């Protein structure tokens, strides 16, 4: 009896979490409006959308399952190279390439998931870092296939659905990336408000207790890890397709470190963290890069240090205050 | 073949000196300090600057490298590291990566991005042959110094009052405080010692590893491998791990140059898979 009552309460609370908050609607309306508002900034907007998708993917494992990763660039690079090679040798259709990039990354995630299931946070950080570095070396040494240090060149993309051609202003590219981001976000939103993700949070908060209540921990973690990998692969594929170029840079350590910073700025564990972080990060980078292009790294480091030392609460407080301004009529029903 | 082995051992020895400081901070104090390489770079640059600008001899600049890095260690420990002790590993990782980025870009800005070279004194140049094995004087010198350091450290942690106090403070800081052990000062000293050793290692390693502003990023992974693979409860663990890594890396680069750093990364992943707690570590409770 109590079991069914509990079940109903869980269902009810999940359903409530699935409802759209007005702030969320405002966020996506603003994203859609960015086409009209910033007609000259499509290139950076496209970068933001891709980075946001990448951050979303890290948030899925870090924010919801508590798996730390210093090598998420492995999946970004995997997606980028497979989408790039796919376009070069199989077909130039973007959607097929996107699907292929996601599939290979998911497969890589599934194959490497046993690596992150063991050991402490520290071992995980090391192993994920190691996997990304290994892939970097592999991509570097397979230069007949990947172009090595010169990068993968000569990628041409066919129009999306056969009609929307990629233009040099990046308008189509941005529309494409934003649509992919939105669709994948909807799926992620559905997933994190599912019983599956409840069990993940249980694992994150207390593995022993989750195991005792019958959660098959390795399977759940492997599933979310592969999903996160697929998302990162999608980001990589978008990157390859919209820039029509892939270089070893996609596997670089700074990709993973930047990503961490993005999620730290935005906050992990509520999906929008990655998106907001990506916007803040790119504008910050853009602003700093205009007056000191060469030493951007110094400032990124300073931000990291200050954030961790105590700035994080300030920013998140500001975001929470902003969200709280919107009326919460729906929550009371 | 044996020459490669010898070179690998020398390389491993330098790695050990570079990384053993990290094994102290990371292992004993349980602080993930990815910025360790920045202290090593500091030591390296102090040596380069002293030799190039002031014309100091190589041997005299080595203690200076140690002191400069140790001093930087004390100051930073006081100012920014101490508030980080209680935070999560992830925060510590982000924090120290931030420091690395600042160090890399800052050094680039101050001293340029080019590779630095030093002029070794004549008696450290060249090599001699024993039974067909080529032995470089400098590498022999490095092995001598680092071997001596390893023995001293092992003795210091196992036998001296400082060592036993430190071990007590690490095992249970509260009880150690209750017994009147100045835990904070002990940790600060240990941190300084670790940073100083990194600085010394950086100075010794210029000839073998090169020195440019990306040094902390390039070798971060090596230090981490030494510490995680070697475990952290003893000095012998990191020592053996550094030897293994040094020999494997040098051999890989000589015998299969196209594989690059692939070998050591794979080695690390495999070793960590087999022994997540490190090769020689006791399990953490």
Interface residues (C-beta under 8 A of the other chain):
Chain A: X68 X70 X115 X118 X119 X120 X121 X122 X123 X125 X126 X127 X129 X130 X131 X133 X134 X137 X138 X140 X141 X253 X257 X260 X261 X264 X294 X295 X296 X297 X298 X299 X300 X301 X302 X303 X304 X305 X307 X308 X309 X310
Chain B: X32 X80 X83 X84 X87 X88 X89 X90 X91 X93 X94 X95 X97 X98 X99 X100 X101 X102 X103 X104 X105 X106 X108 X109 X217 X221 X224 X225 X228 X258 X259 X260 X261 X262 X265 X266 X268 X269 X272 X273 X276 X277 X284
